[in-house]
Amino acid sequence: MQLTFLGAAGEVTGSRHLVEVGGSRVLVDCGMVQGGRDAPARNRAPWSFEPASLSAVVLTHAHIDHSGLLPRLVADGFAGPVYATPATIELISVMLRDSAHLQLADAARAARRGGPRAGLPPLYGFEEVEALMRRMVPLPYGESRLIAPGMSLRLSDAGHILGSALVELWLESGASRCKLVMSGDLGQPGRPILRDPTVIADADVLVLESTYGDRDHRPLAATLDELVESMSRTLLERHGNVIVPSFAVGRTQELLYWFERLVLEGRLPPLDVFVDSPLANEVSAITARHFELFDAEARRMRQVQLAGQMRCHIRETHSVEESMALNRIAGGAVIVAGSGMCDGGRIRHHLKHHLPNPKTTVLIVGFQAAGTLGRRLVERERSVMISGVRVPVRAEVVTLGGFSAHADQSAILGWLRNFHRPPRTWLVHGEPPAANALAARIGAELGWREVSVARLGEVATLGQPAA
């Protein structure tokens, strides 16, 4: 029995882990690499395994850095089932179609401009996404299922985004047994809309994300204070616009929740909010259909919405023409657009238009991976390249660290304290400073001695003799 780290080792992208028991091979996540100049080449690199040899795939959640290469995997020969929660299956249906659309558009753009990427076909198109969707198998939280000889699976709520799952795998080969737990992306407790991550008490081996392993998020109350201050300063004092690059899944829905709640509490004036992301609008509709996954406060706010008592004026844009028309609004608008790291989607033309304007505020509300446009804005670069044009950054850029859907260091440690005994632990999905800091803190505070930062391509031997 062994586990091979094929992605998200030493970085926060491209999650992919191969579990092998006897003749069974199961891949947990198949994510796209996002950010950095080498991302296109890495996403096209040959598989380190034969896709047809996989017995199954387990998908922790719908984010593209966990799901984005699944259509390519199917196109290259994988013919088994892909297990995920029902909500995750609904989400990837729209997210991967959006990904295919973006790749087709990127390929057409590269062909027009020429250069080294001209003539490269897209990673996949709509047909490949449809082929993948025929392989999806829903597995609700809490149900156990044999997914391959020697491997049983159960998914539990990770509290990260709608449908996100913690993976529990019971492995058995001859006299050797192992319970492997993989966190996927672990959610921050106490967030609105979703429930807190499920407590898991037993594991022999744990694969744990470490995105924010070196720090804690700013307290939510302080983050909301800064949100109110920034938006009031921009909309009421400068009469400018607020531009929010936001992830279509989770973050957009959370922001709309807080906008409405802060207006109801009288902390913000009634807002004109434009959600300029067809994908986010579809995700919001899917979220509303999964009322059973909401926490108590989100249920209450949903009842306010259904009663027609909402105070925010939220408008969805659909066409490119509607999106471009937003640039004619001189002030007083809140424009929420994807993508969350500013490397694609409609946010780029809003930034190109608004970054030179000192009346504008850009709110950064999520993690920005190294090499992305969002990261360059966070690092306060004075100008950035957008669509081949050098754009000066005169707008105010405000980073709100308290909205992350990832558990921070204290939350991770709190979740780990529920284990009855220390599992052998590998840290993934974190840049080296974060992962190394978390490893040290786990050792110092919890006394766990077998904690390692996973290396790309590393193979871990699993299993112990059965009792």
Order of alpha helices (4+ residues) and beta strands (2+ residues): beta-beta-beta-alpha-beta-alpha-alpha-beta-alpha-alpha-beta-beta-beta-beta-beta-beta-alpha-beta-alpha-beta-alpha-alpha-beta-alpha-beta-alpha-beta-alpha-beta-beta-beta-alpha-beta-alpha-beta-beta-beta
